[in-house]
Amino acid sequence: MSSQHEPTSPYLAEGTELTPPERSDDAGQGQGNRSSGVKGQISELAQTAKSQASAAIQPIAKNAKSMAEEQKSRGAERLGGIAQAVHGAADEIAREVPFAADYIHSVAGKLDDASGLLRDNSVEDLARMAIDFAEERPVVFIGSALAAGFVVSRLLRSSVTLADEDEE
């Protein structure tokens, strides 16, 4: 008896070895073809999902852009109205304090300039300008943002107070 235990089978002749079948090159290519086919399907599915998402987002983006343009136009009109009111106030003040009127007219002129800037540029242009300004002068940008936030909060607070008084 040998020290090694050979697997035996009633279907094998005595002395025949049991060896696994050798893999041919064709079998390996078949598996490679299947994996590349799956990769192609996944790629195609991803591309389809990407195009469907893009098609779904386009109307939303277009709507958001038109809303932003509309708000920009309203803001420009409102800012122009405020500038005209400040010019009127400067004219009234000029009768009593002429030197202060010049400063107030200067502020009104800056408001007119800002109104024109809003009117004459697209939302994308304004965003690009803001980013450029923030990169060039970050401290001034942050300070201006804080000041603008303070002014807007005061305006909103006063408009809510006026609305409450009108209801009573």
C-alpha positions, 0 to 999 in steps of 0.5 A: 500500500502506498502512503498517499491516498489516491481518490478512487472512483468506480468509473475510473480504471485502476491507476488512472489519475484524476486531474482537473481539466486544463483551461483553454485560452478560449475559456479565459477570453469568454470570461473577459468578453462577459466582463467587458460586456457588463462594463459596457452595459454599466457605462451605457446605463450611467450615460443614460442616467446622466442624460436623463438627469440633465434633461430633468434639471434643465427646466429647473435651472432655466426657471431659477435663472428667470426668477433670479433675473426677475428679482434682479430687475425688481431690485434695480428698480427699487434701488433706482427709486431709493436713489431718487428719494435720496436725491429729493431728500438732499435737495430738501436738506440743501436749503438748510445744510448745503454742504451736507447735501453734496454728500447726500447727492454723492450717496444717491449717485452711488445708488444710481450706479448700483441700480445701473449695474444691476440693470445692465448685467446678467446674474452670471456677470454679477456673480462673477464680479462678486467672486472676483471682488471677494478674491481681490479684497476679502476683508472688504468683501466680508465687511460689506456683506456684514454691513449689507446684512445689517441694513437689510435686516433693519429694512425688513424689521421696519417693513414688518413693523409698518405692516403690523401698524397698517393692520391695526 
